[in-house]
Every structure is written in C-alpha cells, then in structure tokens.
Amino acid sequence: MKTFFCELEVTLEVIGGKWKGLVLYYLIKGPKRTGELKRLVHNISQKMLIQTLRELETDGLIRRKMYNQVPPKVEYSTTELGQSLEPILRSLCAWGGNYAEQSFVPGEIEILYLD
C-alpha cells in the first residue's frame, strides 16, 4: 500500500514532473499525434515523450487511439478525467503570467504562445 500525507502528494504523483503538465496542456486543446506533441513540447526527447504519454495513459488522463492504416497513425486525446484538469492548468498558466510580470524586468523574458 502506498501512503500519501496529503491530497497534493496524490496530485503531484499523477501530474507532477517536468513534462506531464505541458503534454496535458496541449492535449486539452484537442487531439494530437506524437509528432505534433514533439514539436510543441520543446526540448523533450522522443523517449521521454513516449514515457510521459504512457504514464498519463496508465493514470487514465489520456487515451491512445490507433488507426489501422499504412503508415500507422496514433492520436492522443484527454479522457474526461484528464479534461477535468483544464481549470487547474488555466490557473497555473495565469499564475505563471502574473509571476513573470512581477519577477522579471520588461524584456528579460519572452513567452511564446505556440498553440
């Protein structure tokens, strides 16, 4: 049995880490293929992207749909449980924007909106 000391630990177990939040952020906006996610999530390796997608699928946050065609096509999308994270991710985005405004000198950073 795994023991957690608060609900936040459970949440971070599922969506914590460097890449999960970003992958979910883009998938909440609509289904994506692996190549699309690789382009959107900068600096993630192919291996780490696949591992992240598998973990999110195992946790029930995303689904993987395979199309029976040549070449093979795989598409990822959020489940209802994954979609329920949208308001949380929006709040985190807003917090990040506010933090950036307060903590950095104008022109010191740039936020590129790729979607």
C-alpha positions in Angstrom: 0.0 0.0 0.0 1.3 3.4 -0.9 1.0 6.1 1.7 0.3 9.8 1.0 0.3 12.5 3.6 -1.9 15.0 1.8 -4.0 15.2 -1.4 -1.4 17.4 -3.0 1.0 14.4 -3.0 -1.5 12.4 -4.9 -2.0 15.2 -7.4 1.8 15.6 -7.9 2.2 11.9 -8.3 -0.1 11.9 -11.2 0.6 15.3 -13.0 4.0 16.3 -11.4 7.3 16.3 -13.2 8.8 18.4 -15.9 6.7 17.2 -18.9 3.3 15.9 -17.8 1.7 19.4 -17.3 2.9 20.6 -20.7 1.7 17.5 -22.5 -1.7 17.8 -20.8 -1.8 21.5 -21.6 -1.6 20.8 -25.4 -3.8 17.7 -25.3 -6.6 19.5 -23.5 -6.8 21.8 -26.5 -7.5 18.9 -28.8 -6.2 15.5 -30.0 -2.6 15.4 -31.2 -0.3 13.0 -32.9 3.1 12.2 -31.4 5.0 14.4 -33.9 2.8 17.4 -33.1 3.4 17.0 -29.4 7.2 16.6 -30.0 7.1 20.0 -31.9 5.0 21.7 -29.2 6.9 20.5 -26.2 10.3 21.9 -26.8 13.4 20.1 -25.6 11.6 16.8 -24.8 13.3 13.7 -26.1 11.3 11.2 -28.1 12.0 8.6 -25.3 10.7 11.0 -22.6 7.7 12.0 -24.6 6.7 8.3 -25.1 7.3 7.6 -21.4 5.2 10.6 -20.4 2.4 9.6 -22.7 2.4 6.0 -21.4 2.3 7.2 -17.7 -0.6 9.6 -18.5 -2.5 6.8 -20.3 -1.9 4.4 -17.4 -3.2 7.0 -14.9 -6.4 7.4 -17.0 -5.8 11.0 -18.1 -5.3 10.4 -21.8 -6.3 7.9 -24.4 -4.3 6.5 -27.3 -6.2 5.8 -30.5 -4.5 3.7 -33.2 -5.7 3.9 -36.8 -5.4 0.8 -38.9 -3.6 2.3 -41.9 -0.2 2.5 -43.5 1.8 4.3 -42.3 0.5 3.7 -38.8 -1.3 6.7 -37.2 -1.6 7.2 -33.4 -3.5 10.0 -31.9 -3.7 11.1 -28.2 -6.5 12.9 -26.5 -7.7 13.6 -23.0 -10.2 11.5 -21.2 -13.0 13.0 -19.1 -10.7 12.8 -16.1 -7.8 14.5 -18.0 -10.2 17.2 -19.3 -11.2 17.9 -15.6 -7.7 19.3 -15.2 -8.3 22.2 -17.6 -9.3 24.8 -14.9 -6.3 23.8 -12.8 -3.9 24.2 -15.7 -5.5 27.5 -16.7 -5.0 28.7 -13.1 -1.4 27.6 -13.3 -0.9 29.5 -16.6 -2.4 32.7 -15.1 -0.2 32.4 -12.0 2.9 31.9 -14.2 2.0 35.0 -16.2 1.5 37.1 -13.1 4.7 35.8 -11.6 6.6 36.7 -14.8 5.2 40.2 -14.8 6.2 40.8 -11.1 9.6 39.0 -11.1 11.2 39.9 -14.4 12.3 43.2 -15.9 10.4 44.0 -19.1 12.3 42.5 -22.0 14.1 40.0 -19.8 12.0 37.1 -20.8 9.6 36.3 -23.6 6.6 33.9 -23.5 5.9 32.4 -26.9 2.4 31.1 -27.4 2.8 28.3 -29.8 -0.8 27.0 -30.0 
